[in-house]
């Protein structure tokens, strides 16, 4: 089975991105939405990115419209919304599916590596978070309601234990 660093995704602007570019970084991968009650988490995700990016953290946001159509905009609209309303500077990617037969390979792999409650692989809602070690192995899955700030200790731990 291919590792996370062997996968390819599509940037918000449509350009292909090889996830190997993030080898050696701690990743926080999140499925996002612009019209969700949890959308203000963009602010907390950006705060984590700014706090830890110089130590090797990269937040990767993947917009998804699978949960009550809460991400209806185009990729360009999503990018503009995130920048204007939350000052997002971390990488955002093209809209994807996280569940079902068309689930992005990245999220299929994340769900297998870190199942949810009772072993379920399905993502239940927007802003499910996956923390990934520098070697590409999944450290932990966090529920939608987990505030980004609550991940700071785990992020710091991974940055220290796998520091370069």
MDAnalysis code that builds the backbone (N, CA, C; Angstrom):
import MDAnalysis as mda
import numpy as np

u = mda.Universe.empty(492, n_residues=164, atom_resindex=np.repeat(np.arange(164), 3), trajectory=True)
u.add_TopologyAttr("name", ["N", "CA", "C"] * 164)
u.add_TopologyAttr("resid", np.arange(1, 165))
u.add_TopologyAttr("resname", ["UNK", "UNK", "UNK", "UNK", "UNK", "UNK", "UNK", "UNK", "UNK", "UNK", "UNK", "UNK", "UNK", "UNK", "UNK", "UNK", "UNK", "UNK", "UNK", "UNK", "UNK", "UNK", "UNK", "UNK", "UNK", "UNK", "UNK", "UNK", "UNK", "UNK", "UNK", "UNK", "UNK", "UNK", "UNK", "UNK", "UNK", "UNK", "UNK", "UNK", "UNK", "UNK", "UNK", "UNK", "UNK", "UNK", "UNK", "UNK", "UNK", "UNK", "UNK", "UNK", "UNK", "UNK", "UNK", "UNK", "UNK", "UNK", "UNK", "UNK", "UNK", "UNK", "UNK", "UNK", "UNK", "UNK", "UNK", "UNK", "UNK", "UNK", "UNK", "UNK", "UNK", "UNK", "UNK", "UNK", "UNK", "UNK", "UNK", "UNK", "UNK", "UNK", "UNK", "UNK", "UNK", "UNK", "UNK", "UNK", "UNK", "UNK", "UNK", "UNK", "UNK", "UNK", "UNK", "UNK", "UNK", "UNK", "UNK", "UNK", "UNK", "UNK", "UNK", "UNK", "UNK", "UNK", "UNK", "UNK", "UNK", "UNK", "UNK", "UNK", "UNK", "UNK", "UNK", "UNK", "UNK", "UNK", "UNK", "UNK", "UNK", "UNK", "UNK", "UNK", "UNK", "UNK", "UNK", "UNK", "UNK", "UNK", "UNK", "UNK", "UNK", "UNK", "UNK", "UNK", "UNK", "UNK", "UNK", "UNK", "UNK", "UNK", "UNK", "UNK", "UNK", "UNK", "UNK", "UNK", "UNK", "UNK", "UNK", "UNK", "UNK", "UNK", "UNK", "UNK", "UNK", "UNK", "UNK", "UNK", "UNK", "UNK", "UNK", "UNK"])
u.atoms.positions = np.array([
    [0.844, -1.190, 0.000],
    [0.000, 0.000, 0.000],
    [0.881, 1.243, 0.000],
    [0.531, 2.187, -0.810],
    [1.285, 3.437, -0.898],
    [1.135, 4.216, 0.398],
    [2.176, 4.954, 0.767],
    [2.114, 5.821, 1.927],
    [1.579, 7.189, 1.535],
    [1.300, 7.999, 2.531],
    [0.771, 9.341, 2.277],
    [1.693, 10.128, 1.351],
    [2.993, 9.983, 1.545],
    [3.932, 10.744, 0.721],
    [4.008, 10.254, -0.725],
    [3.359, 9.137, -1.017],
    [3.329, 8.614, -2.383],
    [2.107, 9.100, -3.160],
    [1.217, 9.827, -2.497],
    [-0.039, 10.243, -3.114],
    [0.077, 11.622, -3.757],
    [-0.871, 11.895, -4.627],
    [-0.962, 13.187, -5.309],
    [-2.351, 13.764, -5.053],
    [-2.417, 15.072, -4.906],
    [-3.677, 15.785, -4.710],
    [-3.682, 16.968, -5.670],
    [-4.753, 17.731, -5.651],
    [-4.878, 18.884, -6.532],
    [-5.023, 20.148, -5.701],
    [-4.191, 21.138, -5.963],
    [-4.260, 22.408, -5.254],
    [-5.546, 23.141, -5.608],
    [-5.867, 24.136, -4.819],
    [-7.071, 24.932, -5.031],
    [-7.091, 25.549, -6.425],
    [-5.920, 25.881, -6.941],
    [-5.841, 26.504, -8.274],
    [-5.794, 25.484, -9.408],
    [-5.938, 24.188, -9.073],
    [-5.994, 23.141, -10.092],
    [-4.661, 22.491, -10.417],
    [-3.575, 22.967, -9.837],
    [-2.278, 22.364, -10.131],
    [-2.077, 21.090, -9.313],
    [-1.419, 20.094, -9.895],
    [-1.163, 18.855, -9.156],
    [-0.103, 19.081, -8.075],
    [-0.287, 18.400, -6.957],
    [0.646, 18.497, -5.837],
    [1.052, 17.084, -5.429],
    [2.336, 16.845, -5.405],
    [2.895, 15.581, -4.953],
    [3.095, 15.706, -3.442],
    [2.432, 14.858, -2.655],
    [2.542, 14.969, -1.205],
    [3.950, 14.648, -0.694],
    [4.821, 14.142, -1.550],
    [6.216, 13.920, -1.164],
    [6.882, 15.242, -0.771],
    [6.354, 16.362, -1.255],
    [6.925, 17.666, -0.897],
    [6.823, 17.929, 0.599],
    [5.935, 17.189, 1.293],
    [5.748, 17.379, 2.730],
    [6.476, 16.329, 3.565],
    [7.269, 15.501, 2.919],
    [8.066, 14.514, 3.662],
    [8.945, 15.260, 4.663],
    [8.986, 14.766, 5.893],
    [9.778, 15.419, 6.927],
    [9.016, 16.483, 7.702],
    [7.763, 16.726, 7.333],
    [6.909, 17.690, 8.036],
    [5.858, 16.944, 8.850],
    [5.412, 17.555, 9.930],
    [4.239, 17.065, 10.650],
    [3.047, 17.695, 9.945],
    [2.056, 16.881, 9.612],
    [0.893, 17.360, 8.867],
    [-0.369, 17.306, 9.721],
    [-1.170, 18.334, 9.619],
    [-2.516, 18.329, 10.180],
    [-3.450, 18.444, 8.982],
    [-4.132, 17.340, 8.678],
    [-4.977, 17.246, 7.485],
    [-6.428, 17.317, 7.928],
    [-7.197, 18.231, 7.309],
    [-8.552, 18.527, 7.760],
    [-9.500, 18.622, 6.565],
    [-10.692, 18.008, 6.698],
    [-11.733, 18.252, 5.702],
    [-12.532, 19.463, 6.177],
    [-12.671, 20.448, 5.311],
    [-13.217, 21.741, 5.698],
    [-14.503, 22.071, 4.950],
    [-15.192, 23.105, 5.427],
    [-16.390, 23.617, 4.769],
    [-16.579, 25.072, 5.169],
    [-17.112, 25.869, 4.263],
    [-17.253, 27.310, 4.479],
    [-18.586, 27.729, 5.073],
    [-19.571, 26.835, 5.098],
    [-20.899, 27.217, 5.583],
    [-21.370, 26.271, 6.681],
    [-20.474, 25.955, 7.588],
    [-20.717, 24.991, 8.654],
    [-20.622, 25.707, 9.995],
    [-21.300, 25.189, 10.999],
    [-21.185, 25.761, 12.339],
    [-19.767, 25.707, 12.872],
    [-18.935, 24.811, 12.307],
    [-17.547, 24.678, 12.754],
    [-16.566, 25.479, 11.890],
    [-17.074, 26.218, 10.905],
    [-16.211, 26.992, 10.014],
    [-15.261, 27.923, 10.764],
    [-15.660, 28.507, 11.906],
    [-14.707, 29.340, 12.639],
    [-13.427, 28.603, 13.064],
    [-13.406, 27.274, 12.958],
    [-12.176, 26.543, 13.261],
    [-11.052, 26.912, 12.292],
    [-11.387, 27.477, 11.148],
    [-10.332, 27.958, 10.243],
    [-9.374, 28.882, 11.004],
    [-9.932, 29.720, 11.870],
    [-9.108, 30.659, 12.632],
    [-8.137, 29.902, 13.540],
    [-8.611, 28.865, 14.227],
    [-7.750, 28.070, 15.092],
    [-6.721, 27.274, 14.316],
    [-7.100, 26.772, 13.144],
    [-6.150, 26.044, 12.306],
    [-5.041, 26.973, 11.834],
    [-5.417, 28.183, 11.444],
    [-4.420, 29.162, 11.016],
    [-3.498, 29.532, 12.177],
    [-4.062, 29.647, 13.382],
    [-3.239, 29.976, 14.553],
    [-2.213, 28.874, 14.813],
    [-2.630, 27.606, 14.708],
    [-1.680, 26.498, 14.877],
    [-0.592, 26.556, 13.813],
    [-0.993, 26.805, 12.580],
    [-0.037, 26.871, 11.473],
    [1.006, 27.952, 11.738],
    [0.549, 29.118, 12.131],
    [1.486, 30.214, 12.389],
    [2.383, 29.921, 13.592],
    [1.817, 29.268, 14.604],
    [2.588, 28.963, 15.811],
    [3.702, 27.947, 15.549],
    [3.394, 26.940, 14.730],
    [4.300, 25.797, 14.597],
    [4.953, 25.628, 13.219],
    [4.632, 26.459, 12.252],
    [5.150, 26.219, 10.902],
    [6.669, 26.270, 10.834],
    [7.293, 27.137, 11.613],
    [8.755, 27.232, 11.574],
    [9.427, 26.000, 12.182],
    [8.655, 25.221, 12.939],
    [9.177, 23.990, 13.531],
    [8.870, 22.767, 12.665],
    [8.076, 22.968, 11.604],
    [7.821, 21.857, 10.694],
    [6.388, 21.409, 10.556],
    [5.420, 22.166, 11.069],
    [4.007, 21.802, 10.897],
    [3.475, 22.415, 9.611],
    [2.692, 21.627, 8.876],
    [1.931, 22.150, 7.750],
    [0.481, 21.693, 7.928],
    [-0.447, 22.647, 7.887],
    [-1.874, 22.346, 7.898],
    [-2.307, 22.232, 6.445],
    [-3.049, 21.176, 6.123],
    [-3.560, 20.963, 4.770],
    [-5.081, 20.913, 4.838],
    [-5.744, 21.850, 4.175],
    [-7.203, 21.915, 4.188],
    [-7.801, 21.375, 2.901],
    [-8.776, 20.480, 3.063],
    [-9.442, 19.847, 1.924],
    [-10.938, 20.116, 1.993],
    [-11.427, 21.113, 1.249],
    [-12.858, 21.404, 1.238],
    [-13.665, 20.196, 0.747],
    [-14.819, 20.013, 1.376],
    [-15.683, 18.880, 1.046],
    [-17.134, 19.328, 1.137],
    [-17.936, 18.948, 0.158],
    [-19.353, 19.340, 0.103],
    [-20.275, 18.169, 0.434],
    [-19.765, 17.129, 1.072],
    [-20.563, 15.930, 1.326],
    [-21.471, 16.024, 2.547],
    [-21.338, 17.049, 3.345],
    [-22.111, 17.140, 4.574],
    [-23.099, 18.292, 4.476],
    [-24.343, 17.952, 4.096],
    [-25.425, 18.914, 3.928],
    [-25.079, 20.071, 2.996],
    [-24.236, 19.809, 2.006],
    [-23.917, 20.827, 1.008],
    [-23.312, 22.090, 1.595],
    [-22.487, 21.939, 2.641],
    [-21.965, 23.110, 3.341],
    [-20.688, 23.688, 2.717],
    [-20.299, 23.167, 1.551],
    [-19.174, 23.739, 0.805],
    [-19.574, 23.830, -0.665],
    [-20.560, 24.702, -0.973],
    [-21.099, 24.744, -2.331],
    [-20.277, 25.545, -3.338],
    [-19.357, 26.376, -2.883],
    [-18.643, 27.283, -3.776],
    [-17.623, 26.598, -4.658],
    [-17.151, 27.363, -5.630],
    [-16.064, 26.902, -6.485],
    [-14.762, 26.953, -5.692],
    [-13.724, 26.339, -6.222],
    [-12.431, 26.391, -5.549],
    [-11.966, 27.833, -5.367],
    [-12.159, 28.672, -6.372],
    [-11.756, 30.079, -6.270],
    [-12.547, 30.800, -5.177],
    [-13.856, 30.526, -5.099],
    [-14.684, 31.152, -4.066],
    [-14.254, 30.697, -2.669],
    [-13.917, 29.417, -2.541],
    [-13.476, 28.874, -1.251],
    [-12.191, 29.580, -0.807],
    [-11.234, 29.687, -1.709],
    [-9.975, 30.345, -1.386],
    [-10.170, 31.793, -0.966],
    [-10.985, 32.519, -1.709],
    [-11.237, 33.928, -1.393],
    [-11.935, 34.059, -0.041],
    [-12.905, 33.203, 0.228],
    [-13.632, 33.223, 1.503],
    [-12.682, 32.990, 2.669],
    [-11.842, 31.979, 2.549],
    [-10.928, 31.615, 3.646],
    [-9.905, 32.713, 3.909],
    [-9.412, 33.319, 2.851],
    [-8.427, 34.389, 3.010],
    [-9.073, 35.632, 3.620],
    [-10.230, 36.024, 3.090],
    [-10.896, 37.243, 3.542],
    [-11.400, 37.119, 4.975],
    [-12.034, 36.004, 5.317],
    [-12.700, 35.875, 6.609],
    [-11.817, 35.335, 7.727],
    [-10.788, 34.573, 7.377],
    [-9.981, 33.937, 8.416],
    [-8.480, 34.120, 8.210],
    [-8.073, 34.833, 7.182],
    [-6.657, 35.069, 6.941],
    [-5.864, 33.798, 6.697],
    [-6.510, 32.800, 6.103],
    [-5.867, 31.502, 5.898],
    [-4.671, 31.632, 4.960],
    [-3.523, 31.145, 5.433],
    [-2.317, 31.105, 4.612],
    [-1.814, 29.675, 4.419],
    [-2.379, 28.713, 5.150],
    [-1.952, 27.324, 4.964],
    [-2.529, 26.790, 3.658],
    [-1.914, 25.740, 3.106],
    [-2.354, 25.227, 1.813],
    [-3.787, 24.677, 1.834],
    [-4.556, 25.105, 0.837],
    [-5.898, 24.579, 0.611],
    [-5.895, 23.845, -0.724],
    [-6.723, 22.841, -0.813],
    [-6.740, 21.994, -1.990],
    [-8.118, 21.997, -2.627],
    [-8.196, 21.433, -3.822],
    [-9.459, 21.365, -4.547],
    [-10.469, 20.536, -3.764],
    [-11.729, 20.873, -3.955],
    [-12.814, 20.178, -3.273],
    [-12.762, 18.686, -3.590],
    [-12.991, 17.872, -2.560],
    [-12.912, 16.416, -2.694],
    [-14.072, 15.740, -1.977],
    [-14.204, 14.445, -2.202],
    [-15.065, 13.597, -1.385],
    [-14.188, 12.897, -0.360],
    [-14.692, 12.746, 0.854],
    [-13.957, 12.037, 1.897],
    [-14.576, 10.687, 2.223],
    [-15.801, 10.479, 1.785],
    [-16.519, 9.219, 2.001],
    [-17.061, 8.709, 0.664],
    [-17.440, 7.441, 0.672],
    [-18.112, 6.880, -0.500],
    [-17.154, 6.392, -1.571],
    [-17.739, 5.968, -2.699],
    [-16.936, 5.344, -3.755],
    [-15.952, 6.292, -4.430],
    [-16.166, 7.596, -4.304],
    [-15.272, 8.563, -4.935],
    [-14.372, 9.267, -3.916],
    [-14.237, 8.671, -2.733],
    [-13.389, 9.279, -1.703],
    [-11.955, 9.414, -2.214],
    [-11.371, 10.546, -1.935],
    [-9.975, 10.786, -2.323],
    [-9.084, 9.724, -1.693],
    [-8.110, 9.205, -2.436],
    [-7.207, 8.185, -1.883],
    [-6.546, 8.614, -0.573],
    [-6.212, 9.893, -0.444],
    [-5.612, 10.367, 0.800],
    [-6.532, 10.099, 1.977],
    [-7.814, 10.441, 1.840],
    [-8.734, 10.255, 2.954],
    [-9.083, 8.788, 3.169],
    [-9.102, 8.007, 2.114],
    [-9.301, 6.558, 2.284],
    [-8.171, 5.993, 3.146],
    [-6.957, 6.430, 2.869],
    [-5.805, 5.950, 3.635],
    [-5.832, 6.463, 5.077],
    [-6.143, 7.729, 5.272],
    [-6.224, 8.286, 6.622],
    [-7.261, 7.545, 7.458],
    [-8.416, 7.265, 6.873],
    [-9.489, 6.588, 7.608],
    [-9.112, 5.162, 7.978],
    [-8.404, 4.478, 7.083],
    [-7.943, 3.113, 7.398],
    [-6.931, 3.134, 8.538],
    [-6.036, 4.104, 8.507],
    [-4.969, 4.175, 9.503],
    [-5.467, 4.637, 10.872],
    [-6.525, 5.440, 10.895],
    [-7.039, 5.981, 12.156],
    [-8.562, 5.970, 12.126],
    [-9.153, 4.798, 12.359],
    [-10.610, 4.712, 12.358],
    [-11.214, 5.554, 13.486],
    [-12.481, 5.852, 13.329],
    [-13.196, 6.622, 14.338],
    [-13.733, 5.734, 15.443],
    [-14.702, 6.241, 16.164],
    [-15.319, 5.527, 17.277],
    [-15.878, 4.191, 16.793],
    [-15.650, 3.169, 17.577],
    [-16.101, 1.806, 17.288],
    [-15.531, 1.265, 15.973],
    [-14.400, 1.816, 15.549],
    [-13.734, 1.300, 14.366],
    [-14.314, 1.754, 13.044],
    [-15.281, 2.654, 13.079],
    [-15.868, 3.129, 11.826],
    [-14.837, 3.929, 11.034],
    [-14.855, 3.736, 9.722],
    [-13.926, 4.491, 8.891],
    [-14.554, 5.765, 8.336],
    [-15.865, 5.822, 8.293],
    [-16.521, 6.994, 7.712],
    [-16.197, 8.258, 8.503],
    [-16.053, 9.342, 7.781],
    [-15.930, 10.646, 8.419],
    [-17.349, 11.139, 8.653],
    [-17.615, 11.562, 9.881],
    [-18.981, 11.916, 10.269],
    [-19.383, 13.341, 9.896],
    [-18.404, 14.267, 9.822],
    [-18.766, 15.657, 9.581],
    [-17.537, 16.449, 9.153],
    [-17.775, 17.712, 8.824],
    [-16.703, 18.637, 8.471],
    [-15.738, 18.818, 9.644],
    [-14.509, 19.168, 9.328],
    [-13.465, 19.496, 10.295],
    [-13.022, 18.306, 11.146],
    [-13.079, 17.104, 10.552],
    [-12.397, 15.965, 11.149],
    [-10.918, 16.179, 10.854],
    [-10.088, 15.917, 11.852],
    [-8.659, 16.248, 11.735],
    [-7.809, 14.993, 11.895],
    [-6.732, 14.915, 11.108],
    [-5.775, 13.817, 11.197],
    [-4.388, 14.428, 11.384],
    [-3.693, 13.985, 12.439],
    [-2.336, 14.440, 12.685],
    [-1.383, 13.345, 12.214],
    [-0.435, 13.731, 11.367],
    [0.452, 12.783, 10.686],
    [1.905, 13.103, 11.050],
    [2.638, 12.062, 11.426],
    [4.061, 12.211, 11.767],
    [4.893, 12.569, 10.528],
    [6.119, 12.987, 10.786],
    [7.029, 13.365, 9.705],
    [7.277, 12.229, 8.712],
    [7.194, 10.984, 9.192],
    [7.436, 9.834, 8.311],
    [6.202, 9.438, 7.500],
    [5.087, 10.155, 7.686],
    [3.866, 9.870, 6.942],
    [2.905, 8.941, 7.650],
    [3.261, 8.441, 8.828],
    [2.341, 7.573, 9.575],
    [1.339, 8.436, 10.341],
    [0.121, 7.939, 10.432],
    [-0.938, 8.694, 11.100],
    [-0.801, 8.524, 12.609],
    [-0.735, 9.629, 13.311],
    [-0.627, 9.634, 14.768],
    [-1.998, 9.487, 15.412],
    [-2.968, 10.314, 14.969],
    [-4.273, 10.306, 15.630],
    [-5.315, 11.026, 14.777],
    [-6.549, 10.607, 15.003],
    [-7.721, 11.251, 14.399],
    [-8.437, 12.026, 15.490],
    [-8.930, 13.223, 15.143],
    [-9.634, 14.077, 16.097],
    [-11.024, 14.384, 15.554],
    [-11.994, 14.384, 16.430],
    [-13.383, 14.634, 16.048],
    [-13.598, 16.087, 15.636],
    [-14.660, 16.298, 14.926],
    [-15.069, 17.629, 14.487],
    [-15.055, 18.639, 15.623],
    [-15.604, 18.255, 16.755],
    [-15.741, 19.188, 17.879],
    [-14.418, 19.502, 18.563],
    [-13.364, 18.764, 18.271],
    [-12.052, 19.054, 18.873],
    [-11.557, 20.395, 18.353],
    [-11.399, 21.337, 19.256],
    [-10.919, 22.661, 18.853],
    [-9.448, 22.552, 18.436],
    [-9.063, 23.264, 17.398],
    [-7.669, 23.184, 16.960],
    [-6.658, 23.412, 18.091],
    [-6.917, 24.359, 18.968],
    [-5.969, 24.648, 20.057],
    [-5.727, 23.424, 20.935],
    [-6.713, 22.531, 21.016],
    [-6.563, 21.343, 21.864],
    [-5.552, 20.349, 21.288],
    [-5.124, 20.549, 20.053],
    [-4.142, 19.667, 19.423],
    [-2.705, 20.147, 19.636],
    [-2.533, 21.320, 20.209],
    [-1.209, 21.936, 20.308],
    [-0.196, 21.051, 21.023],
    [-0.583, 20.407, 22.116],
    [0.364, 19.565, 22.852],
    [0.808, 18.370, 22.016],
    [-0.138, 17.742, 21.311],
    [0.220, 16.607, 20.454],
    [1.129, 17.049, 19.313],
    [0.842, 18.207, 18.742],
    [1.679, 18.725, 17.659],
    [3.097, 18.986, 18.174],
    [3.193, 19.640, 19.317],
    [4.508, 19.928, 19.889],
    [5.271, 18.626, 20.168],
    [4.567, 17.625, 20.669],
    [5.198, 16.325, 20.948],
    [5.760, 15.714, 19.671],
    [4.971, 15.716, 18.602],
    [5.446, 15.128, 17.339],
    [6.598, 15.935, 16.748],
    [6.538, 17.229, 16.877],
    [7.621, 18.059, 16.352],
    [8.933, 17.797, 17.105],
    [8.827, 17.533, 18.400],
    [10.024, 17.257, 19.205],
    [10.538, 15.837, 18.993],
    [9.627, 14.865, 18.987],
    [10.084, 13.468, 18.905],
    [10.672, 13.141, 17.553],
    [10.277, 13.878, 16.558],
    [10.795, 13.584, 15.228],
    [11.555, 14.780, 14.671],
    [12.065, 15.595, 15.558],
    [12.773, 16.810, 15.137],
    [13.994, 16.488, 14.295],
    [14.265, 17.387, 13.396],
    [15.396, 17.176, 12.477],
    [16.632, 17.867, 12.991],
])
